[in-house]
Amino acid sequence: AFAAARFIEKPPAAMAEAYLAGGRHLWNLGLFAWTARAFLAELAAADPSLDARLGEVAAERAGGREGRAAEIYAALPALAVEPLVFERSAHLTVVRATFAWSDLGSWSDLMAARADLADADGNVVGGDAVLVDSRGCLVESRGGRTIAVVGGDGLVVVDAGDTVLVMPASASQQVKALVEQLRAQRRSDLL
């Protein structure tokens, strides 16, 4: 482990190339470890207003007011923790490691991570699902219902109980746009 001089999230391409060529920098995989107390102290120092609003969310949830907590949370700005907290922190330690990694940032990433569970047609199923004449589909049945897919090709189907998501796996990066649209429509119940 080493004391980190600095953390830079998504440096410009030229800077990233110079870092790689120089051999003195490590690439962050998005793996972080901290105590809740340390993280909350860093968050409070980085953005006291956001910290206070998150405290309101926690208080509402602790009081059993889930709906109000969801409203407050949905109104918060979408901020990445890396530039908000880690780029500002003076208390970083880095550990050099080598192992295979995926941040599972999309449904396609999850499907690739579960490739060893795929059936003969390349379908990956979690939960109760029946697939007929379908290839390369990821099906997650988390809502207590059976999902049936007939003739599917490269689909992602997720039943979360209150919502069903269906999309081509090739569009899995567009979920962010869906989340933004739901926020704009004030559909915090679905976030």
N, C-alpha and C positions, 0 to 999 in steps of 0.2 A: 504494500500500500504506500502511496505517495501523497504528500500534500499537493493539492492542485493549485497551480498558479492562477487559473482562470477557467471558466466554462463559457463556451461560445456555442449557442444554438444556431444551427444552419448558417455557417459562415458563407460569405459570397464565394462563388466557384473558384476564383483565382486564389483567395485566401485558403480554401480547403485544399487545393492542389499544392500550394506551398507547404501547408502543414504535413500533407502526406509525403511530399518529396523530402522534407527536412528530417523526418524520422524521430522527432522529439515529442510528437503529440499522440494522444490516444483518442480513439473514436468512441463516443458514448453510444451505448446500445439502448439507452432508456431504462436501465436498471438502476434504481435508487433504493437506498435503505436509510432510514432515519427513525428516531423516536418521535412519537406524536408531539411531545413537548418541544423538541428541537425544530421540527417542521413548523409548528404553529408560531414559534418565536420568529423564525425566518419570514413567514408569511406576514406576520404583524409588522415587521420592520419594512418589508417590501411594499405592502399596500394596506395600511391601517383600515381604510374604508371597506375593502373587500373582506378583511379579517372580521370586522364588526358585523357585516351582513351575514357571513357564514356562521357567526355566533348566534345571530337571530334565527337562522335556519335550524341550528342545533337545539336552541331553546324551544322553538315551536314543536319540533319532533319530540323532544323530551316531555313536553306538555300534552302530547297526543294529538296535536293539530297538524296532521300530515298534509292536509290540503293547503293550509297557509304556508307551511314550510316549502311545499312544492312551488307555490306562487313566487315566494321570495327567491328561491333558487333559480327558477326559470328566468327571472328578471336580471340575474347577474350577467355581467359580460363574459363571453367565452374567452378565457385566457389560458395560454399554455403555461404550465408550471416552470418550464425551463427558462424562458426569458424573464418571467416574473420573479422567480425565487432564485434559481441556481445561477443565473448570470450575475446576480447582485450579491450573492453570498461570499463571504470571506472565509467560510468554514467548510471547505470541500476536501474530501479525500478521494483518491481514485485508486482502483485496484486493476492491475493488468490481468487479463484473462483471455483464453482462447477456447471457444466452444461454439457450436452451431446455435443460431438464434434467429427468431422471428418475433417481432413485437405484436403479432396477431392484430394488426391494425385494420384488417378488413375481413369480411366473410371469406374471401378467396384465400387469405392467409390462413384462416382457421381450417379451411378445407385442405390446404397443402400440408398443414401440421398433422392432420388426421389421415393422411394418405394411406397409412398402413391399415386403417380400418375400412377402407373402401371395398365395395363388393366387386364382382367381376366386371361390372359396367362402369366402375369408377365413381359410384355414388357413395356418399358418406352420410350416414343417418344417425341422428341422436334422438332418442325417444321413439314414440309409436308412429311409424310411417310405413306405407306400402307404396312401392314404386313399380310400375309396369312400363316396359319399353322405354326406359329413361336412362340417360347417360350423363355422367359428369355433374350430378346434382348434389348439393348440400342441403339436407333437410334437418331442421331442428324443431322438434315438437316439444315445446316447453309449457304449453297451455292446457295439457290434460286431454287433448283431442287427438284423434288419429288423422294424420295428413296423408292424403292419397295424391300421387302424382302419376299421370299417364302421358307418355310421349314427351317427357321433359328432356331438354338438352341444355346442359350448362346453367341450370337454374339454382338460385338460392331461395329457399322457402323457410321462413322462421315464424313459428307461432309462439308469441310471448304471452298468450293468455288473453290480454286485452287488445292486442294488435297482431295482425298477420302481415309480414313483409314478403313480397314476391318480386324477384328481379333477376335479370341475367347476371351470372357471376362476373361477367366482364364489366358490369356497372357498379361493382361493390364499393368503389371509391366515391360514388355519388351519394352515399348515405349521409355524408356531411351536409350536402345541399338539402336533403330531406329534413334533417334536424333543424337547419336554419329556417326552412319553410314552416315547420311546426312551431318553432319559437315565434316567428312573425305572426302566425295565426293564433298565438297564445294557447297552444295545445300542450301545456306543461304536463297534463295528465298522461301524455304519451312519451314523454322524455325520460 
